[in-house]
């Protein structure tokens, strides 16, 4: 069993997705959907490389809050699905890529 490094918080983060990135590393995603979470929805990412976990990192893809909900292995990278929160009642879907873009 491994405990991922993180600061204590009242927010109810739960691991929602894990994947490899094609080079032997592992990525873990925790998501929080509750009133105590930043913007009522938030996510954190961890990266395992050579047996050591780093993170959490709060994914930021632009100036609006970003929430990732799933990770997917794509040979030499990781794809993430999620949303950009435009307001408390509106969001737009997003797909993010870490690694080599497909040809």
N, C-alpha and C positions, 0 to 999 in steps of 0.2 A: 504494500500500500504506500502511496506517495501523497503527501500533503503539499499542494501547490502554494508557493509563497504569496501572501497577500496581506494587506493591512486589515485589521478588524473593522467591520461595518455592520450596521443594523439592516442593510439591504440584503434581501434573500437571493443571492447569486447561486445558480445551480449550473453544473457542467451540462451543456446541451449538445456538444459536438466535439469529437476528436478525430484527427486524421494524420496520416503521414504526408510528407511533401515530396516524396520520390528520391530523396537523398539520405533517408534513414532517420530524419528528424521527425518529431511529433509536435503537432499543434493542438492546443486545447482551448475551447471557448466556453465561457460561463455567461449566462444571460440572466437578467433580473427584470421581471415585469410586475412591479408593485408600487404602491404610493411612496414607499421610502426610498425607491431608486431614483437616481438623477433623471429628471425629465419623465418619470414614471416608467422608463424603459432604458436599460443600459447593458453594456456587454464589456467583457474583459478577455484578453488573449494571453496565453502562455506559450512558450516555445521551448521544447526540449532538444538539446543538441549535445552529443557526446556524454549522455547521462546526467546533464545538469539542466534544471529548469530555470528560465528567466521570465520575468514579468511579475505581475500582470501589466499589460499595456492596455490603455483605453483607446479603442480604435477611433481615429478622427479622420474623416474623409471630407474635408471642406469645413465651412464655417458653421454648419448646422449639426446638431447632435446626430450621431450614427449608432444604430443598433444592429449588430450581426446576430443571426439566428442559426446558421448552419455552416459547416466547413466541408469542402469536398477536395479530394486528392485528384490532381490532374497531371500525372506523370512527373513533371519537373516544377511543380508549384502547387499552391493551394488557392482555391476559389472560395469566396465567402458570399452567402446570400444574406440580405438584411434590408434595412430601411433607413432613409434619411428623414428625420422628424422635422416637418415644416412648421407645425404648430401642435397644440394639444389635441387637435382633432384631425390633422392631415399629415400624411407621410407619402413618400415615394419609394418604390423598390430600388434596390441597388445590387449589383454584382461587382465584387472587388477581387483582384488578383494579386497574389504575392508570388513572384517567380517569373519564369519564362513564358511570355505570351504564346499561345498556340499559333502555328504557321497557317 
